[in-house]
Amino acid sequence: MPRISEEERATRREQILDAAMRCVAREGFHKTSMAHVIRESGLSAGAVYGYFRSKEEIIGAVADRAMDIVGPAIGKAISQSPAPRPTEIIHLVTHAIVRQTEEAEVDITRVAVSAWAEAARDEAVRATAAEKIGGFRSLYADVLRRGQEAGDVDPAVDAEHAAQALFAFMPGFMLQRLIFDDITPETYVEGIKALGVR
């Protein structure tokens, strides 16, 4: 049997993860089984198990991918000069979330919310979530420190503590958007400004 190239292996792995994402978006992590993923992928059981030995491995990979939803938007925010204000960061991130959900095959916010819920009961997913969220909070703290240097953020504020709060706006937006039809990046940021956040 001919060996497949690394590129083909990577493509096959992505095919399986795409299938798992669709299953989780429809059914959540608990109801998604290996049989569901195998059927959705269109591959044989042997092919799927060749990449992921268990449902837990697929859950970890799906959770890791889902939690990267805002990575590029945060990267764009921290690279701006001057540093964006907190409400500008929220505007960038919420727009990225909307764009991702509208352009992707799967509403990744459904998967992300499921992944955060799974992190409360699964130690491996919790570790993945802690690493991702910790990284995002560090990036936010760096932006806030730059804002302090520019005079846009109160210098007395602890940037690490402010980053915790700033991160919380993102899952709040995702969760509400899954439940309500009336929330947009514009209304969200308007409301945050009304609370006195700049």
C-alpha positions as CSV (number, residue, x, y, z in Angstrom):
1,M,0.0,0.0,0.0
2,P,1.6,3.3,-1.0
3,R,2.5,5.8,1.7
4,I,0.7,9.1,1.6
5,S,2.6,12.4,1.7
6,E,2.7,14.7,4.7
7,E,0.6,17.1,2.8
8,E,-2.0,14.5,2.2
9,R,-1.9,13.4,5.8
10,A,-2.5,17.0,6.9
11,T,-5.4,17.3,4.5
12,R,-6.9,14.1,5.7
13,R,-6.6,15.2,9.3
14,E,-8.3,18.5,8.5
15,Q,-11.1,16.6,6.8
16,I,-11.7,14.6,10.0
17,L,-11.6,17.8,12.1
18,D,-14.0,19.6,9.8
19,A,-16.4,16.6,10.1
20,A,-16.0,16.7,13.9
21,M,-16.7,20.4,14.0
22,R,-19.9,19.9,12.0
23,C,-21.0,17.2,14.4
24,V,-20.2,19.2,17.5
25,A,-21.9,22.3,16.1
26,R,-25.1,20.2,15.7
27,E,-25.0,17.9,18.7
28,G,-22.5,19.2,21.2
29,F,-19.5,17.3,22.5
30,H,-21.5,14.8,24.6
31,K,-23.8,13.6,21.8
32,T,-21.0,13.4,19.2
33,S,-19.6,10.0,18.9
34,M,-16.7,8.5,16.9
35,A,-19.4,6.8,14.7
36,H,-20.9,10.3,14.0
37,V,-17.5,11.7,13.0
38,I,-16.6,8.7,10.8
39,R,-19.9,8.9,9.0
40,E,-19.7,12.7,8.6
41,S,-16.1,12.5,7.3
42,G,-16.9,9.9,4.6
43,L,-13.8,8.0,5.6
44,S,-13.3,4.5,6.9
45,A,-13.2,3.8,10.7
46,G,-9.5,2.7,10.2
47,A,-8.6,6.0,8.5
48,V,-10.2,8.1,11.3
49,Y,-8.6,6.0,14.1
50,G,-5.3,6.3,12.3
51,Y,-5.3,10.0,13.1
52,F,-7.3,10.1,16.4
53,R,-7.3,7.1,18.7
54,S,-10.3,8.2,20.7
55,K,-13.2,10.7,20.9
56,E,-11.2,12.5,23.6
57,E,-8.3,13.2,21.2
58,I,-10.8,14.6,18.7
59,I,-12.5,16.7,21.4
60,G,-9.1,18.1,22.3
61,A,-8.3,19.0,18.7
62,V,-11.7,20.5,18.0
63,A,-11.6,22.5,21.2
64,D,-8.1,23.8,20.3
65,R,-9.3,24.9,16.9
66,A,-12.5,26.5,18.2
67,M,-10.7,28.5,20.8
68,D,-8.5,30.1,18.1
69,I,-11.5,31.9,16.7
70,V,-10.3,35.3,17.8
71,G,-6.6,34.8,17.6
72,P,-6.1,36.7,14.3
73,A,-8.3,39.6,15.4
74,I,-6.3,39.9,18.7
75,G,-3.1,39.7,16.7
76,K,-4.3,42.6,14.4
77,A,-5.3,44.6,17.5
78,I,-1.9,44.3,19.2
79,S,0.0,45.2,16.1
80,Q,-1.8,48.5,15.6
81,S,0.0,51.7,16.4
82,P,-1.1,53.5,18.4
83,A,-2.5,50.8,20.6
84,P,-6.3,50.5,20.2
85,R,-8.5,51.5,23.2
86,P,-10.4,48.7,24.9
87,T,-13.6,49.4,23.0
88,E,-11.7,49.4,19.7
89,I,-10.3,46.0,20.6
90,I,-13.8,44.7,21.4
91,H,-15.0,46.1,18.1
92,L,-12.3,44.3,16.2
93,V,-12.8,41.0,17.9
94,T,-16.6,41.0,17.7
95,H,-16.4,41.9,14.0
96,A,-14.0,39.0,13.5
97,I,-16.4,36.7,15.2
98,V,-19.3,37.7,13.0
99,R,-17.2,37.4,9.9
100,Q,-16.0,34.0,10.9
101,T,-19.5,32.7,11.5
102,E,-20.8,34.1,8.3
103,E,-17.9,32.9,6.1
104,A,-17.2,29.5,7.6
105,E,-19.0,26.2,6.8
106,V,-19.7,25.7,10.6
107,D,-20.7,28.3,13.1
108,I,-17.6,28.0,15.2
109,T,-19.1,30.0,18.0
110,R,-21.4,27.1,18.7
111,V,-18.3,24.9,19.0
112,A,-16.4,27.4,21.1
113,V,-19.2,27.7,23.6
114,S,-19.4,23.9,23.8
115,A,-15.7,23.7,24.3
116,W,-15.8,26.1,27.2
117,A,-18.6,24.0,28.8
118,E,-16.5,20.9,28.2
119,A,-13.5,22.5,29.9
120,A,-15.5,22.5,33.1
121,R,-15.6,18.7,33.2
122,D,-12.7,17.5,31.1
123,E,-9.2,18.2,32.4
124,A,-7.5,17.9,29.0
125,V,-9.9,20.4,27.4
126,R,-9.5,22.6,30.5
127,A,-5.7,22.6,30.0
128,T,-6.2,23.6,26.4
129,A,-8.6,26.3,27.3
130,A,-6.4,27.6,30.0
131,E,-3.4,27.8,27.6
132,K,-5.4,29.6,24.9
133,I,-7.2,32.0,27.2
134,G,-4.1,32.7,29.2
135,G,-2.3,33.6,25.9
136,F,-5.1,35.9,24.8
137,R,-5.2,37.6,28.2
138,S,-1.4,38.2,28.0
139,L,-1.9,39.8,24.6
140,Y,-4.7,42.0,25.9
141,A,-2.5,43.0,28.9
142,D,0.3,44.0,26.5
143,V,-2.1,46.2,24.5
144,L,-3.4,47.8,27.7
145,R,0.1,48.6,28.9
146,R,0.8,50.3,25.6
147,G,-2.5,52.2,26.1
148,Q,-1.3,53.3,29.5
149,E,2.0,54.6,27.9
150,A,0.0,56.5,25.3
151,G,-2.3,58.0,28.0
152,D,-5.4,56.2,26.8
153,V,-5.7,53.8,29.7
154,D,-5.6,54.9,33.4
155,P,-2.0,54.2,34.5
156,A,-3.3,53.1,38.0
157,V,-5.1,50.2,36.4
158,D,-3.5,46.7,36.8
159,A,-3.2,45.6,33.2
160,E,-3.4,41.9,34.1
161,H,-6.7,42.4,36.0
162,A,-8.1,44.6,33.2
163,A,-7.2,42.0,30.6
164,Q,-9.3,39.4,32.6
165,A,-12.3,41.7,32.2
166,L,-11.5,42.6,28.6
167,F,-11.4,38.9,27.6
168,A,-14.8,38.3,29.2
169,F,-16.5,40.6,26.7
170,M,-15.8,38.1,23.9
171,P,-17.5,35.0,25.2
172,G,-20.3,37.2,26.4
173,F,-20.8,38.4,22.9
174,M,-20.7,34.9,21.4
175,L,-23.2,33.5,23.9
176,Q,-25.7,36.3,23.5
177,R,-25.4,36.1,19.7
178,L,-26.3,32.4,19.8
179,I,-29.5,33.2,21.8
180,F,-30.6,36.7,20.6
181,D,-31.0,38.2,17.1
182,D,-30.6,41.8,18.3
183,I,-26.9,41.9,19.1
184,T,-24.3,43.3,16.7
185,P,-20.7,44.5,17.2
186,E,-22.0,48.1,17.0
187,T,-24.8,47.7,19.7
188,Y,-22.4,45.7,21.9
189,V,-19.6,48.4,21.8
190,E,-22.2,51.2,22.2
191,G,-23.5,49.5,25.4
192,I,-20.0,49.0,26.7
193,K,-19.2,52.7,26.1
194,A,-22.4,53.6,28.0
195,L,-20.8,51.9,31.0
196,G,-17.9,54.2,30.9
197,V,-15.3,52.0,29.1
198,R,-13.3,53.9,26.5
